[in-house]
Amino acid sequence: MASTVRVQAPIGQRALFITTLAVPLTGWTVHAVSLHRKLTVARRELSDRRDPLTGLLGRDGYTTRARQITDRYGDSSLVVFVDLDRFKEINDGRGGHAAGDRVLAATAQRLTAWAGSRGVVGRLGGDEFAVTARIAPARRELRLAQLVTLLAQPVEVDGGALVDVAASVGAASPDVLGTTDLSVLQRAADAAMYAGKHTGRAVLAGPQHITVPSINGRRAGRPGTSTLGRAA
């Protein structure tokens, strides 16, 4: 009888000890699952956050969608960077910030229409935009020429006045650069855009644009670029 008690007591103590441990462990598991869900929701909300002026995705949301496009369509994808020329003159001119806001909103609408349902457009900041879309290599030259012409159309601002606008356009494609890495494509498109600044042409990046050094935080263009399309 006494030996039975001695055997059962340690087993009961161990069971009690394990149960005692299980309570906080279970609590931490539930907490971890809840925290993971909250973080997932927060990331999704951040990714879907829209610029209030243009309705476009911000940098994070755009990057996520753009990477999906380049990964899925490969050589048939195109990354485009757009920067409005002389935007400061518009913003500081007679129409003021209201005119500048109207130009930004119109540019966003034009880029969205150009990208179509298989593309994504983002506002990177200020008057800088990015587009990633499914565009076959055979149609690339025509589509970029259409984009330059579209962006050069005057924008109607308050009072019915027309404001002349123009944009610098740089593009990069996986088949030319040999990679679908979005960061590489964006770096090359940015360099190509600055190589063609104020030329009225879209510049298609070549391998040389991947290693272009930066000046004042921005990448500087080099000679020997390929230009496509002429603004109207």
N, C-alpha and C positions, 0 to 999 in steps of 0.2 A: 504493500500500500504506500509505504513511504517512498519506495523507489519510483513508483508511478508518478507521484507528485513531483519528484525531482526532475523527471523527464519532461513532463507536461509544462512545467513552469518556464523553462528556457524557450520552448516553442511558442508559448503564449506571449512572452516578452518580445521575442523576435517579430511575431506577427503584429504586436502593438507598435513596435519601433518602425516597421515597414509601412504600416498604415499612417503613422505620424508623418513620415517622410513623404508619402504619396500625396497628402493634402496640399502642401506648398508646391510640390512639383506639378501637380495638376493645375493649380492656380497659375503658376508661371507659364504653363503651356497655353492655357486659355488666353492669358494676357499677351503672349507672343503672337498667337494667331490673330487676335484682335488688332494688335499693333501693325502686323503685316497688312491686314486688310485696309486699315486707315492709310498706311503709306501708299498702297496701291491706288486707292481712290485719289489721294493727294497728287500723285504723279500723273494720273489720268486727267485730273482737272487742270494741272499745270500744262500738260501737253495740248489740251483742247482750248486753252485760254486764247481769246481773240483780242486783237488790237481794236480799241473802241472807235478809232477814227476811220479805219479802212475795213474793218471786219476780217482782216487777214490773221492767220496764225502768227504767233510770235516765234522767236528763234528756236525754242525747244520743241514746240509742236511741229514746226516746219521740218526741222532736222529729222525727227522721228519718221514722218511721212515720206520725206525725200529719200531716206535710206531704204525704206521699203520698196520704193519705185526702182531705184538703181539696182537693188538686189534681185528684184523680180524680172526686170526687163533688160538688164545688162546693156549690150551695145545699142539697144533701141531706146535708151534713156538719154536725156540731155539735161545738164545743169546750167542754168542761166543766172547771171548776176546783172542787175540793172541799177543804175545811178542816174538821177535826174540832173541834167546840166543846168547850171546857173539858177538852181532852185532858190538860193539865198536872195537873188535879185527879185524873184517873184514874191517871196515871203516878206521882203522889206520894201516892196514897191507900193504902188497906189492902192492895190487891193488888200495889202497887209496880210496878216496871218489867215484871214478868212479865205483869201485867194490861194494861199499856199495849201491850206487844208483841202480846198476843192480840187486842186491839182493832184494831191496825194490820193484822194479818194477816187478820182477818175483814173489814175494810173493803176490803182489796185483793181478796179473793175476791168480795165483793158487786159491786164495780165491774167486775171482769172478767166476771162473769155478766151484768151489765147491758149492757155494751158489746157482747157477742156476738162472733161470728167476724169481723165487719166493723168492729171497733173496736180501739183500742189504749189501754192504761192504763199510766201511769207514776207512780212515786213521785218527786216533785220534791225532797223532803227533809222530815224531821220528820213532821208529820201532814198534809202537803199532797200532794194527788194531782191528776193531770190525766187527762182522758179525751178522746179524739177518736173519733167513731163516725159511721157512716152512718145518719142518721135523717131521714126525710122531714119537711118542714115541717108537714104535716098531722098527724103523730103526735108532734110535738115536745112539746106541752103535756102529753099523757098520759104520755110516757116520762119527762119530768122529774119529774112528780108521783110516778111509780112509784119513781124513784131516791131522792127525799127520804124516802119511806115506808120503802124498803128500808134505807137508812142509819140510820134511827131505831130499828131493831129492837135490843133488848138483846143483848149479847154474853156468852156463857158463858165464864168464865175458870176457872182452876184451882180445884178444890174444888166445882165446879158452881154457883158464885155467878153471878148475872146482873148485868152492869154496864150501866147506861143510857147510851146514846150518842146524839149528834146531830151533824149536820154542816151547814155552810153551803155552798151550792151556787150557783155562777154559771155562766152559759152564754153563748156567742156563736155566731152563725151568719152565713155569708156573705151570705145573701139580705137580712138586716136591715142589716148593716154595709156591704154593697156591695163586699166584698173577700174573697179567699181567702188573703190574706197571713196566715200562721200567727202571726207575731209580733203583728200587730194584733188578731187574734182572741183570742189568749191575754191580751193586755193588757186587752182589754175584758171578758173572762170573769173575770179577776182582780178588776177594779174592781166588776163586778156582784156577785161573791161577797161582797165586803166591804160593799157597799151593803145586802145582805140578811142580814148577820151576826146570828145568834141570833134570826131571825124565824121559822124553821121553814118557809121558802119558798125555792124556787129562783128566782133572778133572771135574766131574759133581758136581756142587754146591748142597749142602744140606741146610736146614734151618739155620744151625750153621754159614754159611758163610755170612748171612745177617748182623750179629752183630759183625763181626770180627773187632777189633780195628785197626786203621791205624798206621803205623810206617813211619816217615819222609814223610808224605803225601800220602803214598801208603798203601794198605791194606795187612795185613800179614795173611798167611794161618794157619790153625789149624790142628791138627792131626784128624784122623778118617774120611778122605775124601774118596769119591768114585772115582776110577780111571778107565778110559776106553781107550782101544787102546794102542798099543806099537809102538814106532817109528821103522822104518826099520833100 
